[in-house]
Amino acid sequence: MARSKSHIERHASERIGWLRAAVLGANDGIISTASLIVGVAASHADRSAVLVAGSAGLIAGALSMAAGEYVSVSSQSDAEQADLAREKRELAEMPEMERQELTQIYVERGLTPELARQVADQLTAKDALGAHARDELGISALTEARPVQAAIASALSFTVGAALPLAVAALAPNPGTELPVGVASVLFLGVLGWLGAWAGGAKPAKPLIRVVFWGAVAMVVTAGIGRLFGAVV
């Protein structure tokens, strides 16, 4: 008799919270720091000014990303908790109406009224709040807001992303820092786009082209501004 094997599936949605923050952080780190370095270098600033500007951009950007992500996701978490508190109160005050509401949700998803009622009854008996959170509010363990996790992922990924063009700037010749930093950063963005698509289970072409295009635009614009003003930082 053959032994049954457990089948455990891994879905990209399980990684959506930290993946979004990590990709966004790394992308911002590369683009903002590379653009800053390219713009300052194009203004004919010396190496120390370029590196100081890049380092300041790395530190300020990482802290800004962490704070912004924490505030944003905390607002989402507050809204979720308020919805859950209201749902818990409604379950206590009018349980039958809430049961009917859950039944109607399942009917709209394709179940017969009889089966929908049975499902609603059984899920309500087991975990009424959990059933309403998942099926009425769309809140689950996969989508639940986690502010600290998002803030840490954003700060770390921004730092890693920003460190790449900064390292190239430290090794590049001066003058002429902007060209190797720009080329290397485009390559970094291409790799990031591919990794983000791979981690999310998507085809890489569109994410790769998207991130490279907008990164290149940002660097070209800042280089043009640097050359136009020619100001030494």
GIBELBEL-V231021 format. One record per pair of residues at least 4 apart in sequence whose C-alpha atoms are under 7 Angstrom apart, sorted by the first residue. I is the first residue (numbers start at 1). GAP is how many residues later the second one is. Records with the same first field share a line. If there is no record, write none. Layout:
I: GAP, GAP
This chain:
12: 4, 188, 189
13: 129
14: 128
15: 4
16: 4
17: 4
18: 4, 132, 135
19: 4
20: 4
21: 4, 129, 132, 133
22: 4, 131, 132, 135
23: 4, 173
24: 4
25: 4, 40, 129, 130, 132, 133
26: 4, 131, 132, 134, 135
27: 4, 134, 162
28: 4, 130
29: 4, 129, 130, 132, 133
30: 4, 131, 132, 134, 135, 155
31: 4, 184
32: 4
33: 4, 21, 24, 25, 129, 132
34: 4, 131, 147, 148, 151, 185
35: 4, 183, 184, 187
36: 4, 18
37: 4, 13, 16, 17
38: 4, 140, 143, 144, 181, 184, 185
39: 4, 183, 184, 186, 187
40: 5, 10, 186
41: 4, 9, 136, 137
42: 136, 181, 184, 185
43: 183, 184, 186, 187, 188, 189
44: 131, 186, 188
45: 4, 5, 187, 188
46: 4
47: 4, 127
48: 4
49: 4, 184
50: 4
51: 4, 119
52: 4
53: 4
54: 4, 112
55: 4
56: 4
57: 4
58: 4, 101, 104
59: 4
60: 4
61: 4
62: 4, 93, 96, 97
63: 4, 92
64: 4
65: 4, 89, 90
66: 4, 85, 86, 88, 89
67: 4, 84
68: 4
69: 4, 81, 82
70: 4, 77, 78, 80, 81
71: 4
72: 4
73: 4, 72, 73, 74
74: 4, 73
75: 4
76: 4, 69
77: 4, 68
78: 4
79: 4
80: 4
81: 4
82: 4
83: 4
84: 4, 49
85: 4
86: 4
87: 4
88: 4, 41
89: 4
90: 4, 5
91: 4, 7
94: 4
95: 4
96: 4
97: 4
98: 4
99: 4, 21
100: 4
101: 4
102: 4, 18, 30
103: 4, 13, 14, 17
104: 4
105: 4
106: 4, 5, 10
107: 4, 5, 6, 9
111: 4, 5
112: 4
113: 4
114: 4
115: 4
116: 4
117: 4
118: 4
119: 4
120: 4
121: 4
122: 4
123: 4, 5, 8
124: 4, 7
127: 4
128: 4
129: 4
130: 4
131: 4
132: 4, 5
133: 4, 5, 6, 7
134: 4, 5, 6
139: 4, 5
140: 4
146: 4
147: 4
148: 4
149: 4
150: 4
151: 4
152: 4
153: 4
154: 4
155: 4
156: 4
157: 4
158: 4
159: 4
160: 4
162: 4
163: 4
164: 4
165: 4, 16, 20
166: 4
167: 4
168: 4, 13
169: 8, 12
172: 5, 8
173: 4
177: 4
178: 4
179: 4
180: 4
181: 4
182: 4, 37
183: 4
184: 4
185: 4
186: 4, 26, 29, 30
187: 4
188: 4
189: 4, 22, 23
190: 4, 18, 22
191: 4
192: 4
193: 4, 11, 14, 15, 18
194: 4, 10, 13, 14
195: 4
196: 4
197: 4, 5, 6, 7, 10
198: 4, 6
204: 4
205: 4
206: 4
207: 4
208: 4
209: 4
210: 4
211: 4
212: 4
213: 4
214: 4
215: 4
216: 4
217: 4
218: 4
219: 4
220: 4
221: 4
222: 4
223: 4
224: 4
225: 4
226: 4
